[in-house]
Amino acid sequence: MITAEMVKELREKTGAGLMDCKRVLGDSNGDMEKAIDMLRQKGLATAAKKAARTASEGLIGSYIHMDKLGVMIEINCETDFVARTDDFRGLVKDIAMHIAAANPAYLSREVVPQDVIEREKDIYRAQVVNKPAQVVEKILEGKLEKFYSDTCLLEQIFIKDPEGKLKIKDLITERIAKLGENIVVRRFARFQLGEGLAKSDSCAS
């Protein structure tokens, strides 16, 4: 039997609508984890349908940490109405805070320069000498995936996810499913006080 408490718990975990939560709980026979997976799959399908739609509205958000670290980010949606919602504003704030903590170097795997990828591959190849070629390629593939998850914003695990499973791109997909519009992270910049500057010596007396 699907209870109101189960529906409430699923809504709190996923942010999905009431009827969607009831439906997937019924389809999964009350299995909470399976219901969450079903909602995420639905979100992926919804996001895929909306991906081609133009997202030219949105917000530029910022996050400052103790006056020493700052982030600016532009996230686009389709309408100014959605841009003004608490859900969208919360998404912008959460991703800005994530960038401050996780320090991604790139937005997505698609924008990583090819020379950077080749340099990473050369490093990995040097670590797996005397192995069959097909084994080497499999290892390189796994290490590159790890590289993307470490350095690309959309591939990183969201720092506020208690289970350590939700990627930033999944977080965006969930919000697309909930708000019904295409949402795109366009660009971001992260600044840390004194970054790249050599520390000066103490002033001479």
Backbone hydrogen bonds, N-H to C=O, Kabsch-Sander energy under -0.5 kcal/mol:
donor,donor_aa,acceptor,acceptor_aa,energy
3,T,1,M,-0.6
7,V,3,T,-1.9
8,K,4,A,-2.5
9,E,5,E,-2.5
10,L,6,M,-2.3
11,R,7,V,-2.3
12,E,8,K,-2.3
13,K,9,E,-1.9
14,T,10,L,-2.0
15,G,11,R,-2.9
21,C,17,G,-2.2
22,K,18,L,-2.3
23,R,19,M,-2.4
24,V,20,D,-2.4
25,L,21,C,-2.0
26,G,22,K,-1.9
27,D,23,R,-2.5
28,S,24,V,-2.0
29,N,26,G,-1.2
30,G,25,L,-3.1
31,D,28,S,-1.4
32,M,30,G,-0.8
35,A,31,D,-2.4
36,I,32,M,-2.3
37,D,33,E,-2.2
38,M,34,K,-2.3
39,L,35,A,-2.2
40,R,36,I,-2.2
41,Q,37,D,-2.3
42,K,38,M,-2.1
43,G,39,L,-2.3
44,L,40,R,-2.3
45,A,41,Q,-2.1
46,T,42,K,-2.5
47,A,43,G,-2.8
48,A,44,L,-2.4
49,K,45,A,-1.7
50,K,46,T,-1.5
51,A,47,A,-1.2
53,R,50,K,-1.7
56,S,54,T,-0.6
57,E,77,C,-2.4
59,L,75,I,-2.3
61,G,59,L,-0.6
61,G,73,I,-2.6
63,Y,71,V,-2.0
65,H,69,L,-3.4
66,M,64,I,-0.6
68,K,65,H,-2.2
69,L,65,H,-1.2
70,G,191,F,-3.1
71,V,63,Y,-2.2
72,M,189,A,-2.4
73,I,61,G,-2.4
74,E,187,R,-2.6
75,I,59,L,-2.3
75,I,73,I,-0.5
76,N,184,V,-3.3
77,C,57,E,-1.1
83,A,79,T,-1.8
84,R,80,D,-1.3
85,T,82,V,-1.6
89,R,85,T,-2.4
90,G,86,D,-2.6
91,L,87,D,-1.7
92,V,88,F,-2.3
93,K,89,R,-2.3
94,D,90,G,-2.7
95,I,91,L,-2.5
96,A,92,V,-2.2
97,M,93,K,-2.4
98,H,94,D,-2.2
99,I,95,I,-2.4
100,A,96,A,-1.9
101,A,97,M,-1.8
102,A,98,H,-3.5
103,N,99,I,-2.1
105,A,151,T,-1.8
106,Y,151,T,-2.3
111,V,108,S,-1.2
112,V,109,R,-1.1
116,V,113,P,-0.6
117,I,113,P,-1.8
118,E,114,Q,-2.6
119,R,115,D,-1.9
120,E,116,V,-2.2
121,K,117,I,-2.4
122,D,118,E,-2.3
123,I,119,R,-1.9
124,Y,120,E,-2.3
125,R,121,K,-2.9
126,A,122,D,-1.8
127,Q,123,I,-0.7
127,Q,124,Y,-0.8
128,V,124,Y,-0.7
128,V,125,R,-1.1
131,K,128,V,-0.5
136,V,132,P,-2.4
137,E,133,A,-2.4
138,K,134,Q,-1.7
139,I,135,V,-2.3
140,L,136,V,-2.8
141,E,137,E,-2.3
142,G,138,K,-1.9
143,K,139,I,-2.6
144,L,140,L,-2.5
145,E,141,E,-1.9
146,K,142,G,-1.7
147,F,143,K,-2.2
148,Y,144,L,-2.7
149,S,145,E,-2.3
150,D,146,K,-1.4
151,T,147,F,-2.2
152,C,148,Y,-2.6
153,L,106,Y,-2.9
153,L,151,T,-0.5
154,L,107,L,-2.4
155,E,152,C,-1.0
156,Q,152,C,-1.1
156,Q,153,L,-1.0
158,F,166,L,-3.5
161,D,158,F,-1.9
164,G,161,D,-1.3
167,K,165,K,-0.5
168,I,156,Q,-2.2
169,K,154,L,-2.0
171,L,167,K,-2.3
172,I,168,I,-2.2
173,T,169,K,-2.0
174,E,170,D,-2.5
175,R,171,L,-1.6
176,I,172,I,-2.3
177,A,173,T,-2.3
178,K,174,E,-1.8
179,L,175,R,-3.0
180,G,176,I,-2.4
184,V,76,N,-2.4
186,R,74,E,-2.2
186,R,184,V,-0.8
187,R,74,E,-1.2
189,A,72,M,-2.6
191,F,70,G,-3.4
193,L,68,K,-3.2
195,E,192,Q,-2.5
197,L,194,G,-2.2
